[in-house]
Every structure is written in C-alpha cells, then in structure tokens.
Amino acid sequence: MGGVSVLAFTGDIGETSPAVRSLACQGLAYMGIKLDEDKNSSIGAVSDYAVISADDSPVTIIVVANNDERLLAWEALRAIERNQITLAIRDEAASPIPIEVSAHHVHLAQADVEKLFGPGHQLTPEHELSQPGQFACAEKVDLVGPKGRIANVRVLGPTRKESQVEIAMTEQFKLGVQPPIRESGDLANTPGIRLEGPAGSAQLERGVICAQRHIHMSPEDAMRLRLRDRYVVRVRIEGEREVTYGDVVVRVNPNFRLAMHIDTDEGNAGNITTGMQGFIEEIQSRA
C-alpha cells in the first residue's frame, strides 16, 4: 500500500471498546502506529471524531462517530431516485437502442502501421462505421499468440496514440492470452501480442482486451434517457432468445451516435445480429 496515513476505528465496537482498539494496535509500532493508552481509555462518547495516537506517532489513530441513521437515509434517497430514473427510462421505450455486434479488430498507432505496412504508409479507409469519423480499413493483420494465430484481422481507423487489440473471450484460448474485460483505451496491465503484416511485424507489450459492452450516445440522447457518462445499465434485447445484458457502460460524447456494442460471443449467445434493438431496463450503478 505504500504506507499507512490514518488508522480509523468506527462502528459500535470501534467507538466503544478501548480494549479492542488497544489490542488491534499492539505490535504495529514498526508501521508507525503508536497508540496513546491514556487518550484511548479516557475518551467517552464521540460526537465527531477523536485522536488517540501518541504525539510522536507517524500514523494518526482516530475514533470516528458512526451515523447509521444518516447512511440509511442517504441510501433510501438513492434508491428512490434510482427508481424514478428507471421509470422515466422505461417511458422512453419507444426509442430503442440500435445493437451492433463487433468482431475482433485492431487499432494501430502510426509507428506500428509503418512497421506492419512499410515506412510512410497511411491507413486506407474502405467503409465508414456507425460512429462518426471511424472507418474500417483495407489493411488486415495476423494476431500471433503463444498458442496460435488469428489471420486477417481488420484494422480500424483512424490511428491512435497506442495500439489496441480487441478479441472475443473465446479467442483467448486459440491465441493463448488472457485479456481482461476493459473499456477501450484502458490498457494498463493488459497482455501483449505480436502483429504480423505484409511488410513486417510489431510486438505489442500490452493492449489486448475483451471490450466491455457499452452504449455510445450523444449528450442529447443522454438527457432524453436521464443518463450520464459512465452510468452502468441493464439492456434487454428481444428476439428468439431474449436476453438482458448487465454491466453495460454508458459513454457520452458529442461525436457519438446512439448504438450499443457487444462482441461476437455475446451476440452468438443470444442469437443477436447487427440491426436488432435493445431497451434500457434500469440503472445498475452511477459513476
């Protein structure tokens, strides 16, 4: 953790038991936790908080008053608000969310474009995608992992600051990599992979993810649906195998066009194809 700044005791036992606090601090002087036994034993009811660490303790030890009533009231208000928003969302059922199934693909940094396709090479747009400014390229690459390869994976443009590979979860077994479920661009602690193109190869130290299911929407769409950026919602998709997807992240940007993206595994599980419609059922959590 890089050290301790504060040790806090709270709740019925933490607030009322000097003995428990004393026992909890025993043997922790090496961490900078030094309890003042006199302060610890002499404090009574705490209205806000009280400091019980020794004056020379590097770590501050405090007793914090717990407020169950306020917490219950706060959570009740959150539940009521969430219910009101959910009812409002359902009133917008006449405006469904278009569904798009995304196959595996690659986003490239310009440096990797040149490693794979030659010095000075520029991506060749082949057709536009649903999101403004995004396009599928004529260029394709092979993904090479420890256990196998996937050939002819489409490159999407425009170029990015860092290369990123998006695969379905079942494809990890063929490649021998284990990608986390992440939002696009969140590449910290992700596995790498080798890309092979007609002019050479590029070894990515990181960048392989399984894309978190998400909804693109404009600020106008978000206002109409009573949503905000980074909210997480449940979406019901009708069909022969009706399914409700949870953990769908809402992404709001003026350049976005309304569409929900799922990967091929998710599409196959529900017999879902691009062009079907989804309906937001409720908010799971709010950022």
NUKEBA-91232 format. One record per residue: residue in one letter; x, y, z of N, C-alpha, C in turn. Coordinates in Angstrom, 3 decimals. Atoms other than C-alpha are relative to their C-alpha. Example, Ala and Ser with C-alpha at 12.3 -4.5 7.8 and 13.67 -1.06 7.14 Angstrom:
 residu     n_px     n_py     n_pz    ca_px    ca_py    ca_pz     c_px     c_py     c_pz
      A    0.890   -1.190    0.000   12.300   -4.500    7.800    0.900    1.200    0.000
      S   -0.820   -1.190   -0.060   13.670   -1.060    7.140   -0.770    1.090    0.730
***
This chain:
 residu     n_px     n_py     n_pz    ca_px    ca_py    ca_pz     c_px     c_py     c_pz
      M    0.818   -1.216    0.000    0.000    0.000    0.000    0.847    1.259    0.000
      G   -0.844   -1.178   -0.039    2.998    2.296    0.255   -0.062    0.750    1.309
      G    0.056   -0.654   -1.299    2.416    3.024    3.911   -1.422    0.260    0.463
      V    1.302   -0.297   -0.598   -0.458    3.994    6.228   -0.011    1.453    0.437
      S    0.130   -1.390   -0.421   -1.659    7.560    6.768   -0.854    0.128    1.252
      V    0.947   -0.098   -1.110   -4.584    7.066    9.159   -0.539   -1.382    0.311
      L    0.693    1.204   -0.455   -5.946    4.182   11.215   -1.267    0.459    0.705
      A    1.275   -0.478   -0.534   -9.645    4.721   11.944   -0.787   -1.152    0.614
      F    0.924    0.922   -0.662  -11.919    2.895   14.389   -1.390    0.628   -0.023
      T    1.366   -0.504    0.027  -15.692    3.215   13.982   -0.956   -1.156    0.207
      G    0.988    1.034   -0.276  -18.925    1.300   14.431   -0.145   -0.193    1.508
      D    0.290    0.172   -1.422  -20.314    0.115   17.773    1.228   -0.428    0.793
      I   -1.166    0.489   -0.746  -17.184   -1.797   18.794    1.152    0.979   -0.092
      G   -1.112   -0.928    0.172  -14.639    0.598   17.338   -0.143    1.269    0.816
      E    0.234   -1.230   -0.755  -16.267    3.549   19.099    0.004   -0.219    1.519
      T    0.291    0.169   -1.436  -16.975    1.979   22.489    0.959   -0.917    0.745
      S   -0.847    0.982   -0.680  -14.255   -0.592   23.209    1.472    0.413   -0.009
      P   -1.435   -0.316   -0.090  -10.847    0.770   24.350    0.870   -1.247   -0.062
      A   -0.792    1.228   -0.005   -9.682   -2.813   24.863    0.235   -0.519   -1.415
      V   -0.143    0.465    1.384  -10.346   -3.788   21.237    0.961    0.902   -0.763
      R   -0.901   -0.927    0.696   -8.600   -0.649   19.993    1.449   -0.227    0.422
      S   -1.354    0.238   -0.498   -5.589   -1.354   22.211    0.583   -1.274   -0.571
      L   -0.474    1.276    0.539   -5.323   -4.978   21.096    0.296    0.101   -1.495
      A   -0.179   -0.125    1.446   -5.680   -4.001   17.437    1.298    0.713   -0.354
      C   -1.200   -0.785    0.288   -2.712   -1.626   17.694    1.280   -0.661    0.502
      Q   -1.193    0.639   -0.552   -0.374   -3.991   19.501    0.874   -0.576   -1.113
      G   -0.954    0.561    0.955    2.761   -4.925   17.559    0.085    0.744   -1.311
      L   -0.004   -0.737    1.270    2.207   -2.272   14.875    0.891    1.239    0.037
      A   -0.881   -1.170   -0.083    4.818    0.252   16.024    0.941    0.078   -1.193
      Y   -0.900   -0.002    1.159    7.047   -0.826   13.122   -0.654    0.639   -1.223
      M    0.726   -0.653    1.086    4.339    0.565   10.827   -0.251    1.475    0.306
      G    0.222   -1.393   -0.381    4.355    3.907   12.675   -1.282    0.219    0.750
      I    1.265   -0.095   -0.737    1.189    3.127   14.637    0.311   -0.075    1.489
      K   -0.280   -0.076   -1.434    1.657    4.284   18.246   -1.227    0.536    0.716
      L    1.217   -0.364   -0.722   -1.405    4.338   20.498    0.355    0.679    1.321
      D   -0.110   -0.622   -1.320   -1.670    6.705   23.486   -1.057   -0.656    0.886
      E    0.943    0.777   -0.797   -3.226    4.399   26.076   -0.884    0.895    0.877
      D    0.796   -0.890   -0.847   -4.364    7.292   28.275   -1.136    0.638   -0.813
      K    1.052   -0.576    0.858   -6.204    9.002   25.408   -1.031   -1.063   -0.360
      N    0.874    1.074    0.426   -7.624    5.665   24.317   -1.008   -0.370    1.084
      S    0.872    0.454   -1.092   -9.038    4.762   27.715   -0.898    1.098    0.548
      S    0.740   -1.091   -0.630  -10.312    8.228   28.651   -1.114    0.580   -0.863
      I    1.047   -0.605    0.833  -12.465    9.159   25.645   -1.330   -0.678    0.287
      G    1.339    0.542   -0.185  -16.194    8.740   26.122   -0.718   -0.061   -1.331
      A    0.785   -0.028    1.233  -18.941    9.151   23.565    0.623    1.014   -0.962
      V   -0.630   -0.844    1.017  -17.568   10.612   20.328   -1.097    0.634   -0.853
      S    1.017   -0.679    0.807  -19.712   13.256   18.633    0.429    0.164   -1.457
      D   -0.525   -0.143    1.355  -17.473   13.661   15.575    1.170   -0.967   -0.180
      Y   -1.122    0.924   -0.005  -14.002   12.133   15.932    0.949    0.422    1.125
      A   -0.995   -0.275   -1.041  -11.199   11.903   18.489    1.311   -0.654   -0.389
      V   -1.325    0.524    0.298   -7.454   11.420   18.068    0.522   -0.740    1.231
      I   -0.497    0.797   -1.128   -5.992    8.638   20.243    1.431   -0.478   -0.233
      S   -1.396    0.387    0.256   -2.494    8.292   18.748    0.929    0.823    0.878
      A   -1.024   -0.726   -0.750    0.650    9.298   20.610    0.453    1.220   -0.788
      D   -0.405   -1.241    0.660    2.005   12.755   19.872    1.095   -0.227   -1.032
      D   -1.097    0.261    0.940    5.058   11.265   18.145   -0.320   -1.143   -0.965
      S    0.386    1.093    0.911    3.085    8.639   16.175   -0.019    0.496   -1.444
      P    0.039   -0.396    1.416    3.787    8.905   12.414   -1.388   -0.185   -0.612
      V    1.341    0.278    0.505    0.307    7.465   11.809   -1.019    0.546    0.989
      T    1.069   -0.513   -0.851   -2.740    9.278   13.164   -1.042   -1.088    0.226
      I    1.025    0.981   -0.353   -5.157    6.984   15.008   -1.217    0.775    0.489
      I    1.209   -0.749   -0.354   -8.725    8.246   15.256   -1.160   -0.941    0.280
      V    1.286    0.657   -0.222  -12.098    7.142   16.560   -1.052    0.891   -0.657
      V    0.969   -0.775    0.782  -14.883    8.251   14.208   -1.409   -0.416    0.401
      A    1.401    0.284   -0.344  -18.535    8.543   15.239   -0.732   -0.549   -1.214
      N    0.791    0.611    1.062  -20.749    6.285   13.157   -1.394    0.619   -0.011
      N    1.324   -0.608    0.122  -24.035    7.686   11.843   -0.872   -0.896   -0.861
      D    0.815    0.962    0.746  -26.276    4.792   10.860   -1.226    0.653   -0.612
      E    1.231   -0.615    0.485  -29.365    6.972   10.521    0.241    0.798   -1.280
      R   -0.300   -0.780    1.202  -27.736    9.292    8.026    0.284   -0.910   -1.186
      L   -0.304    0.924    1.082  -26.415    6.380    5.979   -1.271   -0.637   -0.549
      L    1.258    0.593    0.436  -29.846    4.728    5.892   -0.823    0.997   -0.803
      A    0.763   -1.026    0.720  -31.485    7.995    4.858    0.610    0.256   -1.376
      W   -0.687   -0.249    1.271  -28.844    8.556    2.141   -0.276   -1.123   -0.995
      E    0.245    1.120    0.899  -29.264    5.064    0.699   -1.463   -0.073   -0.422
      A    1.422   -0.017    0.364  -33.058    5.392    0.803   -0.257    1.032   -1.093
      L    0.156   -1.026    1.024  -32.869    8.636   -1.175    0.581   -0.461   -1.332
      R   -0.605    0.520    1.233  -30.542    6.984   -3.693   -0.912   -1.019   -0.663
      A    0.895    1.026    0.543  -32.955    4.064   -4.096   -1.235    0.635   -0.635
      I    1.177   -0.680    0.546  -35.928    6.399   -4.602    0.343    0.695   -1.307
      E   -0.410   -0.700    1.217  -34.033    8.491   -7.147    0.255   -0.978   -1.135
      R   -0.287    1.001    1.025  -32.810    5.384   -8.979   -1.297   -0.574   -0.566
      N    1.281    0.527    0.462  -36.380    4.063   -9.146   -0.712    0.996   -0.902
      Q    0.641   -1.022    0.824  -37.685    7.368  -10.502    0.658    0.084   -1.370
      I   -0.708   -0.040    1.281  -34.987    7.416  -13.178   -0.336   -1.224   -0.846
      T    0.324    1.229    0.727  -35.719    3.795  -14.088   -1.376    0.087   -0.636
      L    1.343   -0.153    0.557  -39.422    4.557  -14.547    0.008    0.960   -1.181
      A   -0.095   -0.953    1.104  -38.526    7.547  -16.708    0.650   -0.634   -1.219
      I   -0.666    0.693    1.109  -36.196    5.392  -18.801   -0.981   -0.905   -0.730
      R    0.947    0.923    0.625  -38.939    2.839  -19.406   -1.052    0.737   -0.806
      D    0.941   -0.799    0.786  -41.208    5.624  -20.621    0.560    0.325   -1.376
      E   -0.648   -0.277    1.281  -38.661    6.093  -23.417    0.143   -1.261   -0.853
      A   -0.127    1.277    0.716  -39.167    2.511  -24.664   -0.285    0.134   -1.485
      A    0.288   -0.201    1.419  -40.457    3.907  -27.962    1.258    0.401   -0.769
      S   -1.264   -0.369    0.640  -36.858    4.989  -28.650    1.049   -1.057    0.337
      P   -0.926    1.087   -0.332  -34.882    1.712  -28.657    1.442    0.329   -0.378
      I   -1.421   -0.157    0.264  -31.108    1.375  -28.775    0.402   -0.938   -1.134
      P   -0.489    0.891    1.062  -29.661    0.041  -32.070    1.160   -0.856    0.521
      I   -1.033    0.937   -0.440  -27.471   -3.031  -31.478    0.975   -0.259   -1.138
      E   -1.036    0.325    0.979  -24.163   -3.616  -33.266    0.928   -1.053    0.601
      V   -0.896    1.069   -0.434  -22.102   -6.801  -32.983    1.373    0.255   -0.609
      S   -1.355   -0.337    0.462  -18.379   -6.035  -33.191    0.887   -1.248   -0.023
      A   -0.957    1.095    0.108  -15.982   -8.693  -34.478    1.369    0.482    0.486
      H   -1.355   -0.386   -0.423  -12.340   -8.787  -33.415    0.587    1.021   -0.974
      H   -0.599   -1.034    0.834  -10.343   -5.823  -34.705    1.209    0.595    0.707
      V   -1.244   -0.583   -0.495   -7.165   -3.802  -34.235   -0.024    1.502   -0.244
      H   -0.281   -1.432    0.145   -6.494   -0.111  -33.622    1.520    0.160    0.047
      L   -1.458   -0.108    0.093   -2.963    0.945  -34.565    0.496    1.416    0.228
      A   -0.766   -1.242   -0.025   -0.560    3.699  -33.650    0.756    0.109   -1.320
      Q   -0.647   -0.195    1.296    1.152    5.235  -36.685    1.337   -0.725   -0.075
      A   -1.295    0.691    0.014    4.511    3.771  -35.666   -0.175   -1.472   -0.327
      D    0.247    1.417    0.287    3.036    0.262  -35.762   -0.550   -0.190   -1.414
      V    0.446    0.063    1.401    1.294    0.992  -39.083    1.208   -0.126   -0.922
      E   -1.174    0.012    0.871    4.696    1.644  -40.599    0.821   -1.266    0.173
      K   -0.691    1.278   -0.183    6.246   -1.471  -39.037   -0.686   -1.118   -0.776
      L    0.768    1.087    0.607    3.472   -3.628  -40.482   -0.188    0.163   -1.503
      F    0.347   -0.227    1.404    2.850   -1.977  -43.863    1.032    0.828   -0.764
      G   -1.067   -0.701    0.692    6.014   -0.032  -44.631    0.111    1.459    0.415
      P   -0.237   -1.389   -0.382    7.569    3.387  -43.948   -0.929    0.969   -0.733
      G    0.855   -1.020    0.587    5.189    6.299  -44.515   -1.390   -0.463   -0.374
      H    1.311    0.523    0.408    2.181    4.043  -45.032   -1.117    0.677    0.775
      Q    1.201   -0.562   -0.619   -1.231    5.604  -44.321   -1.156   -0.982   -0.148
      L    1.133    0.928    0.042   -4.344    3.600  -43.477   -0.952    0.367   -1.142
      T    0.879   -0.175    1.154   -6.737    3.105  -46.391   -1.448   -0.222    0.405
      P    1.409    0.186   -0.372  -10.413    3.748  -45.492   -0.736   -0.814   -1.057
      E    0.780    0.836    0.916  -12.679    1.099  -47.008   -1.493    0.292    0.114
      H    1.389   -0.450   -0.170  -16.050    1.973  -45.499   -0.179    0.585    1.396
      E    0.243   -0.679   -1.256  -17.423    4.146  -42.714   -0.694   -0.927    0.996
      L    0.689    0.701   -1.070  -18.548    2.762  -39.376   -1.115    0.884    0.541
      S    1.163   -0.742   -0.487  -21.605    3.848  -37.421    0.396    1.242    0.789
      Q   -0.429   -1.154   -0.774  -19.625    6.188  -35.171    0.722    0.994   -0.908
      P   -0.599   -1.002    0.899  -18.716    9.442  -36.953    1.519    0.045    0.116
      G   -1.450   -0.091    0.038  -15.087    9.621  -38.019    0.722   -1.324    0.102
      Q   -0.606    1.324   -0.107  -14.488    5.889  -37.547   -0.206   -0.759   -1.311
      F    0.118    0.726    1.262  -13.821    3.616  -40.512    0.763   -1.318    0.047
      A   -0.703    1.264    0.203  -12.845    0.079  -41.445    1.017    0.201   -1.115
      C   -1.093   -0.187    0.958   -9.557   -0.111  -43.330    0.137   -1.218   -0.912
      A   -0.321    1.110    0.894   -8.449   -2.197  -46.254    1.078   -0.885    0.627
      E   -1.109    0.739   -0.602   -5.450   -3.265  -44.132   -0.491   -1.049    0.993
      K    0.269    1.078   -0.950   -5.519   -6.523  -42.178    1.333   -0.522    0.538
      V   -1.208    0.548   -0.622   -3.029   -8.139  -39.820   -0.316   -1.361    0.593
      D    0.143    1.254   -0.718   -2.437  -11.510  -38.208    0.352    0.215    1.463
      L   -0.309   -0.011   -1.426   -2.561  -11.889  -34.417    0.728   -1.289    0.334
      V   -0.798    1.176   -0.314    0.123  -14.253  -33.122    0.234   -0.048    1.502
      G   -0.169    0.183   -1.432   -0.037  -15.509  -29.546    0.856   -1.210    0.309
      P   -0.836    1.147   -0.390    1.840  -18.183  -27.576   -0.503   -1.342   -0.512
      K    0.557    1.288    0.389   -0.543  -20.938  -28.701   -0.470   -0.066   -1.446
      G    0.512    0.049    1.366   -1.720  -19.917  -32.156   -0.185    1.378   -0.577
      R    0.185   -1.265    0.689   -2.744  -17.215  -34.563   -1.423    0.129   -0.523
      I    1.256   -0.332    0.678   -5.819  -15.498  -35.968    0.372    0.879   -1.177
      A   -0.416   -0.691    1.218   -5.371  -14.355  -39.562   -1.044    1.010   -0.455
      N    0.844   -0.970    0.709   -6.784  -11.400  -41.476   -0.959    0.749    0.932
      V    0.793   -0.799   -0.925   -7.981   -9.274  -38.582   -0.022    1.444   -0.486
      R    0.181   -1.329    0.581   -9.380   -5.952  -39.741    0.592    1.090    0.885
      V   -0.479   -1.204   -0.679   -7.663   -2.678  -38.820   -1.084    1.066   -0.118
      L    0.958   -1.100    0.007   -9.955    0.189  -37.852    0.743    1.321    0.153
      G   -0.620   -1.308   -0.068   -9.081    3.840  -38.279   -0.918    1.021    0.639
      P   -1.358   -0.450    0.290   -8.086    6.481  -37.638    1.023   -0.562    0.994
      T   -1.048    0.481   -0.904   -4.753    5.797  -35.938   -0.203    0.580    1.393
      R    0.099   -0.425   -1.395   -4.457    6.133  -32.168    1.393    0.247    0.565
      K   -1.285   -0.212   -0.657   -1.740    7.099  -29.722    0.664   -1.320    0.353
      E   -0.539    1.303   -0.386   -1.349    3.444  -28.698   -0.821   -1.095   -0.664
      S    0.692    1.103    0.667   -2.189    0.221  -30.496   -0.813   -0.811    1.001
      Q    0.917    0.761   -0.842   -5.042   -1.875  -29.132   -0.618   -1.116   -0.818
      V    0.596    1.170    0.651   -6.374   -5.337  -29.998   -1.211   -0.429    0.797
      E    1.229    0.430   -0.670   -9.953   -6.350  -29.212   -0.416   -1.362   -0.559
      I    0.394    1.337    0.400  -10.867  -10.020  -29.273   -1.166   -0.456    0.868
      A    1.040    0.617   -0.810  -13.779  -12.124  -28.048    0.649   -0.924    1.022
      M   -0.590    0.771   -1.083  -13.251  -14.078  -24.859    0.394   -1.412   -0.442
      T   -0.330    1.363    0.432  -13.320  -17.479  -26.599    1.283   -0.047   -0.829
      E   -1.199   -0.013    0.831  -10.452  -16.392  -28.877    1.283   -0.021    0.817
      Q   -1.201    0.047   -0.833   -8.089  -16.194  -25.922    0.602   -1.408    0.022
      F   -0.504    1.369   -0.057   -7.833  -19.986  -25.947    0.796   -0.350   -1.254
      K   -0.730    0.255    1.235   -6.724  -20.067  -29.572    1.340    0.720   -0.006
      L   -1.226   -0.804   -0.003   -4.129  -17.342  -29.025    0.910   -0.317    1.170
      G   -0.799    0.238   -1.191   -3.015  -18.293  -25.541    0.265    1.249    0.803
      V   -0.088   -1.217   -0.824   -3.557  -14.839  -23.997   -1.275    0.108    0.814
      Q    1.157   -0.158   -0.884   -5.928  -13.836  -21.214   -0.315    1.484    0.161
      P    0.295   -1.432   -0.066   -7.342  -10.368  -21.883   -1.034    0.307    1.081
      P    1.030   -0.428   -0.937   -9.241   -8.523  -19.154   -1.151    0.664   -0.751
      I    1.131   -0.732    0.565  -12.670   -7.028  -19.819    0.212    1.471    0.334
      R   -0.347   -1.402   -0.205  -11.925   -3.345  -20.294   -0.743    0.902   -0.986
      E    0.444   -1.010    0.939  -13.248   -0.167  -21.836    1.151    0.319   -0.951
      S   -1.010   -0.347    0.999  -11.439    0.921  -24.969    0.909    1.088    0.543
      G   -0.980   -0.963   -0.462   -8.240    2.774  -24.124    0.546   -0.266    1.375
      D   -0.479    0.340   -1.343   -7.867    1.297  -20.642    0.925   -1.205   -0.119
      L   -0.932    1.063    0.367   -4.738   -0.723  -21.331    1.000   -0.359    1.094
      A   -0.952    0.301   -1.076   -2.887   -0.778  -18.005   -0.103   -1.464    0.397
      N   -0.088    1.392   -0.441   -1.744   -4.291  -17.048   -0.762   -0.966   -0.907
      T    0.596    0.919    0.968   -3.127   -5.890  -20.212    1.116   -0.782   -0.702
      P   -1.048    0.778    0.665   -1.264   -8.649  -22.090    0.355    0.573   -1.366
      G   -0.440   -0.406    1.328    0.704   -8.032  -25.260   -0.204   -1.103   -1.016
      I    0.159    0.969    1.079    0.745   -9.831  -28.585    0.862    0.449   -1.178
      R   -0.742   -0.370    1.200    2.656   -9.931  -31.883   -0.965    0.156   -1.164
      L    0.774   -0.244    1.207    1.101   -8.459  -35.001    0.897   -0.223   -1.199
      E   -0.761    0.220    1.231    2.229   -9.547  -38.449   -0.743    0.597   -1.179
      G    0.557   -0.604    1.203    1.645   -7.576  -41.625    0.843   -0.331   -1.208
      P   -0.733    0.331    1.227    2.864   -7.724  -45.221    1.423    0.538   -0.037
      A   -1.339   -0.586    0.055    5.938   -5.564  -44.522    0.833   -0.289    1.236
      G   -0.761    0.261   -1.214    6.942   -6.767  -41.070   -0.919   -0.323    1.163
      S    0.763    0.335   -1.196    5.808   -7.376  -37.518    0.168    1.093    1.051
      A   -0.060   -0.946   -1.124    5.119   -5.337  -34.377   -0.342   -0.771    1.262
      Q    0.226    0.657   -1.280    5.412   -6.686  -30.851   -0.618    1.010    0.970
      L    0.659   -0.874   -0.972    2.891   -5.039  -28.528    0.282   -0.530    1.398
      E   -0.261    0.393   -1.389    3.950   -5.101  -24.885   -1.285   -0.080    0.805
      R    1.312    0.046   -0.641    0.325   -4.509  -23.882   -1.041    0.417   -1.028
      G    1.020   -0.526    0.909   -3.017   -3.709  -25.458   -1.099   -0.958   -0.409
      V    1.048    0.956    0.373   -5.117   -6.896  -25.779   -1.103    0.045    1.054
      I    1.142   -0.045   -0.915   -8.591   -6.542  -24.249   -1.180   -0.739   -0.586
      C    1.350    0.398    0.401  -12.035   -8.043  -24.358   -0.875    1.195    0.338
      A    0.666   -1.284   -0.189  -14.220   -4.972  -24.830   -1.197   -0.111    0.936
      Q    1.164   -0.130   -0.866  -16.641   -4.044  -22.067   -1.196    0.405   -0.849
      R    1.189   -0.396    0.767  -20.143   -3.957  -23.540   -0.398    1.426    0.392
      H    0.218   -1.414   -0.253  -21.178   -0.321  -23.882   -1.006    0.585   -0.977
      I    0.907   -0.750    0.862  -23.570    2.222  -25.366    0.637    1.341   -0.312
      H   -0.386   -1.334    0.429  -22.411    5.202  -27.397   -1.258    0.862   -0.059
      M    1.129   -0.914    0.159  -24.723    8.197  -27.102    0.473    1.447    0.086
      S   -0.283   -1.426   -0.027  -24.732   11.927  -27.627   -0.546    0.598    1.295
      P    0.580   -0.651   -1.180  -25.434   14.392  -24.794   -1.516    0.143   -0.101
      E    1.444   -0.125    0.175  -28.912   14.883  -26.278   -0.701   -1.318    0.325
      D    0.567    1.308   -0.333  -29.600   11.132  -26.088    0.054   -0.239    1.499
      A   -0.159    0.212   -1.436  -28.265   11.043  -22.538   -1.029    0.790    0.797
      M    1.000   -0.804   -0.700  -30.545   13.864  -21.423   -1.392   -0.600   -0.165
      R    1.316    0.583    0.246  -33.571   12.226  -23.035   -0.214   -1.268    0.813
      L    0.097    1.269   -0.716  -32.820    8.902  -21.337    0.337    0.131    1.484
      R   -0.322   -0.257   -1.410  -31.899   10.516  -17.981    1.263   -0.732    0.432
      L   -1.247    0.693   -0.298  -28.397    9.059  -18.127    1.163    0.967   -0.051
      R   -1.233   -0.778    0.050  -24.879   10.370  -17.676    1.155   -0.915   -0.392
      D   -1.199    0.745    0.370  -21.436    9.344  -18.823    0.454   -0.878    1.163
      R   -0.522    1.001   -0.935  -20.121    6.205  -17.031   -1.073   -0.655    0.864
      Y    1.033    0.790   -0.659  -23.505    5.106  -15.729    0.091   -1.428   -0.528
      V    0.049    1.407    0.408  -23.910    1.324  -15.863   -1.451   -0.441    0.025
      V    1.416    0.323    0.146  -27.250   -0.034  -17.086   -0.192   -1.453   -0.425
      R    0.410    1.296    0.551  -29.108   -3.230  -17.967   -0.795    0.252   -1.276
      V    0.658   -0.159    1.289  -30.309   -3.638  -21.549   -0.632   -1.327   -0.417
      R    0.720    1.193    0.472  -32.942   -6.110  -22.757   -0.047    0.025   -1.524
      I    0.039    0.136    1.453  -32.655   -7.347  -26.345   -1.002   -1.094   -0.342
      E    1.040    0.959    0.361  -35.718   -9.026  -27.788    0.453   -0.867   -1.165
      G   -0.323    0.914    1.086  -35.571  -11.966  -30.172   -0.391   -1.409    0.364
      E    0.322    1.399   -0.272  -35.836  -15.742  -30.330    0.594   -0.466    1.316
      R   -0.631    0.328   -1.286  -33.501  -15.954  -27.339    0.179    1.298    0.777
      E   -0.057   -1.294   -0.681  -34.393  -12.778  -25.464    0.970   -0.062    1.174
      V   -1.032   -0.019   -1.031  -31.572  -11.786  -23.157    0.136    1.413    0.541
      T   -0.265   -1.292   -0.624  -30.850   -8.977  -20.709    1.468    0.052    0.398
      Y   -1.417   -0.170   -0.302  -27.266   -7.769  -20.536    0.169    1.034    1.103
      G   -0.379   -0.948   -1.032  -26.000   -6.165  -17.354    1.387    0.536   -0.255
      D   -1.349   -0.574    0.073  -22.818   -4.151  -16.814    0.266    0.664   -1.346
      V   -0.161   -0.738    1.253  -23.387   -2.040  -19.939    0.368    1.442    0.351
      V   -0.494   -1.329   -0.350  -21.335    1.153  -19.646   -0.532    1.028   -0.995
      V    0.465   -1.105    0.835  -22.849    4.386  -20.952    1.171    0.941   -0.274
      R   -1.088   -0.902    0.398  -20.368    6.526  -22.886   -0.604    1.161   -0.788
      V    0.634   -1.184    0.575  -21.465   10.068  -23.706    1.060    0.904   -0.607
      N   -0.928   -0.883    0.688  -19.701   12.258  -26.249   -0.758    0.700   -1.130
      P    0.707   -0.695    1.088  -20.906   14.929  -28.704    0.206   -0.639   -1.366
      N   -0.282    0.616    1.300  -19.339   12.916  -31.534   -0.594   -1.393   -0.147
      F    0.536    1.355    0.050  -21.154    9.679  -30.696   -1.395   -0.032   -0.613
      R    1.328    0.290    0.534  -24.173    8.225  -32.457   -0.561   -1.183    0.784
      L    0.614    0.988   -0.885  -26.624    6.093  -30.461    0.158   -1.418   -0.550
      A   -0.181    1.412    0.368  -25.614    2.405  -30.603    0.598   -0.737    1.180
      M   -0.589    0.874   -1.011  -24.877   -0.448  -28.208    0.903   -1.007   -0.691
      H   -0.963    0.918    0.586  -21.793   -2.546  -28.964    0.202   -1.213    0.906
      I   -0.337    1.256   -0.671  -21.391   -6.191  -27.974    0.935   -0.767   -0.911
      D   -0.922    0.755    0.849  -18.812   -8.704  -29.175   -0.679   -1.249   -0.554
      T    0.602    1.146    0.686  -19.365  -11.858  -31.214   -0.434   -1.098    0.966
      D    0.432    0.984   -0.994  -19.506  -14.134  -28.159   -1.366    0.363    0.564
      E    1.258   -0.454   -0.576  -22.293  -12.050  -26.669   -1.124   -0.072   -1.027
      G    1.003    0.088    1.048  -24.105  -11.866  -29.990   -0.433   -1.423   -0.273
      N    0.334    1.403    0.263  -23.903  -15.604  -30.585   -0.829   -0.611    1.125
      A    0.720    0.558   -1.142  -25.159  -16.367  -27.068   -1.490    0.308   -0.069
      G    1.401   -0.386    0.059  -28.403  -14.502  -27.721   -0.575   -0.020   -1.397
      N    0.440    0.012    1.397  -28.695  -15.125  -31.479   -0.309    1.421   -0.475
      I    0.182   -1.418    0.278  -28.258  -11.368  -31.890    0.835    0.389   -1.208
      T   -0.710   -0.494    1.172  -27.273   -9.670  -35.122   -0.079    1.521   -0.029
      T    0.009   -1.454    0.154  -26.421   -6.099  -36.012   -1.313    0.447   -0.628
      G    1.271   -0.516    0.497  -29.591   -4.095  -36.567   -1.164   -0.286    0.930
      M    1.046    0.247   -0.977  -31.611   -5.558  -33.712   -0.068    1.165    0.979
      Q    0.221   -1.126   -0.895  -32.888   -3.293  -30.951    0.020   -0.441    1.456
      G   -0.021    0.248   -1.427  -32.341   -3.093  -27.213   -0.753    1.083    0.747
      F    0.765   -0.923   -0.817  -34.244   -1.400  -24.417    0.640    0.074    1.381
      I   -0.599   -0.163   -1.322  -32.686    0.043  -21.270   -1.052   -0.295    1.058
      E    0.923    0.436   -1.027  -34.332   -1.635  -18.299    0.179    0.761    1.313
      E   -0.233   -0.681   -1.262  -32.679    0.019  -15.335    1.459    0.428    0.104
      I   -1.360   -0.422   -0.312  -29.592    1.720  -13.948    0.548   -0.938    1.075
      Q   -0.666    0.832   -0.999  -27.216   -0.643  -12.132    0.806    0.841    0.985
      S   -0.819   -0.839   -0.864  -24.846    1.967  -10.808    0.295    1.303   -0.720
      R   -0.309   -1.307    0.539  -23.893    5.588  -11.284    1.399    0.407    0.424
      A   -1.366   -0.408   -0.294  -20.357    6.879  -11.526   -0.020    1.214    0.921
***
